[in-house]
Amino acid sequence: MALNEYGSLPRRFPKAMSAFLDKTTRREARLIAPFLDTKFYLENNSDVAAAEIDPCYHYAKYGWREGRDPSPSFSTKGYLAAHPKVALSGTNPLLHFVQQSDVSDLGHSPEENEQLDAEVALVAENIDEKFYAATYPDNPKSGQSSAEHYCRVGWREGNDPTPGFSTSYYLLSNPDVRDSGVNPFWHYLIAGREEGRLPVHPGGWRHGVLSRQTSFDAYCEDWKKQDDPPDHLSAGELVKRLVDRRRAPGLMVSLGHDDYRATPGGVQLCVEIEAQNAEAYGADYLNLHPWQPLPKLADADEDYALSLVLNGSMIGVASVSNVTTALGRLNVAAQAAHIVIHHLAGHAPERVAEIADALNVERAHLWLHDYFTLCTSYALQRNNITPCNVPSQSSNACHICLFGGERRAQSVRIETLFEAIDIHVISPSKVALDLWSDRTALAPASTTVHPHVELSAKPVDAPDRCADGPIRIAFIGTPAAHKGWPIFEELARRLKATDEYEFWFFGSDDPVSDGILHYPTHVRASDPASTLAAVAENSIDLVLHWASWPETFSFSTYEALGGGAFVVTNAGSGNVAATVRQFDRGVVLEDANALYDFASTGNLKELAKRARDLRRSERLTVCFSGMTHDILTATHVEEVA
């Protein structure tokens, strides 16, 4: 804690705290003693020698903060530069090194051990064990509790004890706590909370997103794989594997942004459904996706690596130039090859045009699964936080955005693709196509609206086994900010104290949120209605889909409605809001405050009762489309006619 101008603690801190802080410094001095070269320290710090201060105590209290080195082999500034979390936490760097060297249990007096035990006991009562263990699985030693790990090492590493307490923010916003070397969560529990100190940034999750975004290059770097790519196939080897494994006269080449077989998501499900149906339409299905996923286009002059999946099986990795050469050698019959662009992220438009030329394809089909063709920020969010409404590329709003510079370069390159070949744009909803058409400068050859799912009502006579139980509110899919996960967590925090509500999460990754039940789901083409069935089986009443971007289509919305639940959303959620209004199963609210008011006034309960009453007498059945195959078949029929 910072000393005032008279060298004493501020009055609001009791004398016992002052005594504790001095003991803390002396304990640190004992812990670092084996690692501090006394002779070196005194010879290089004449002021310390002249004052006849114990060098270990001086380093623990002042020296490391002044950038002094404890020995010839340890650089204080270098260690802090290499461990930014340690620097941010205000931790003695040599002490951190000592603790990482498994000597942190040495040098404690009985009184100090008693104090540490008291810290651990208090933290243990307040730490979120499930959250801590899941967030930092490699940290606690065998037999060590999460509370003990946090008190001994974790807070100095910047670990958070609960989702509602940010260690780094608390230390950054409270320099007196940071300078004292006191456990920040312990301080918050015994004093900070009562003093009105904030446990997290008032900007909430938005501040967290912004603080991690330093530049677009750094944003892309976070996507990079650490392992080396496998050996690349030559064009000749690739031709042989393709010929050996082909089984149909036609060939559909689809471009995606990742491996649809391994990654859950709406785009991936669309590709998987399309791949599964290809044989019935007389075509082999070759999916090309970048071996290294990227949140942007690949460089135009880069011979990047593509992973090739033929009819659901990986056949290898090859450079895009070898893939282009190999496809040109296949001699696919005229009119039998098709190109479907599900996503351009990680691809170079120039290379896509070359692939089309190699296959003698003059028209490609491009899906509007999101708005990547309008901006690198595919969800149209400025700095991944605020809906941007696609401003002019020359506007200040675009210039201050993380994606602004990349958007300008990307737009030109995508435009060249539209000029090189005819692009037929397919949108899964009219809402998405209208927005895209209004904001784009691209000139498609044609456009079509083709939903991924169709819903139709049918009468039923089905008693609700949970009709009198607590209201069940769920979140479906990826627990991401742009899908509304932070709003769902906040709603749960406000309502879960009462027995009137239960909160559920249906998805593949457990977000580890206290009080929210996780039901693991991963929708596959072999069973596309599995989440829908889980919603129905667990009698979910309401699904919150609080998308902060204009969704082009939402499988989770259709899964909710098909499972008998109503959907709660906001006016800016695109096709989610349009679907809720179309089927009159749910509510569209203006903003988060309107949602919380809706809940506090009892309207949420009334909406859940409507859902329960309706699903006793009527259910919505779902029918999944064949994706691009449907478009090709319809076109062929029209041409024949």
Helices and strands as residue ranges (DSSP letters): H 15-32, G 33-35, H 38-44, H 46-51, H 55-58, I 59-63, G 64-66, H 76-82, H 84-89, H 93-100, H 110-126, H 129-135, H 146-152, G 154-157, H 167-173, H 175-180, H 184-187, I 188-192, H 193-195, H 204-212, H 216-221, H 235-245, E 250-255, H 266-277, G 279-281, E 283-290, E 305-310, E 313-319, H 320-328, E 337-341, H 349-358, E 363-367, E 381-382, E 386-387, H 396-399, H 404-420, E 422-427, H 430-439, E 446-449, E 453-459, E 471-476, G 481-483, H 485-495, E 501-507, E 516-520, H 530-537, E 542-544, H 555-562, E 566-570, H 575-583, E 586-589, H 592-600, H 603-615, E 618-624, H 628-640
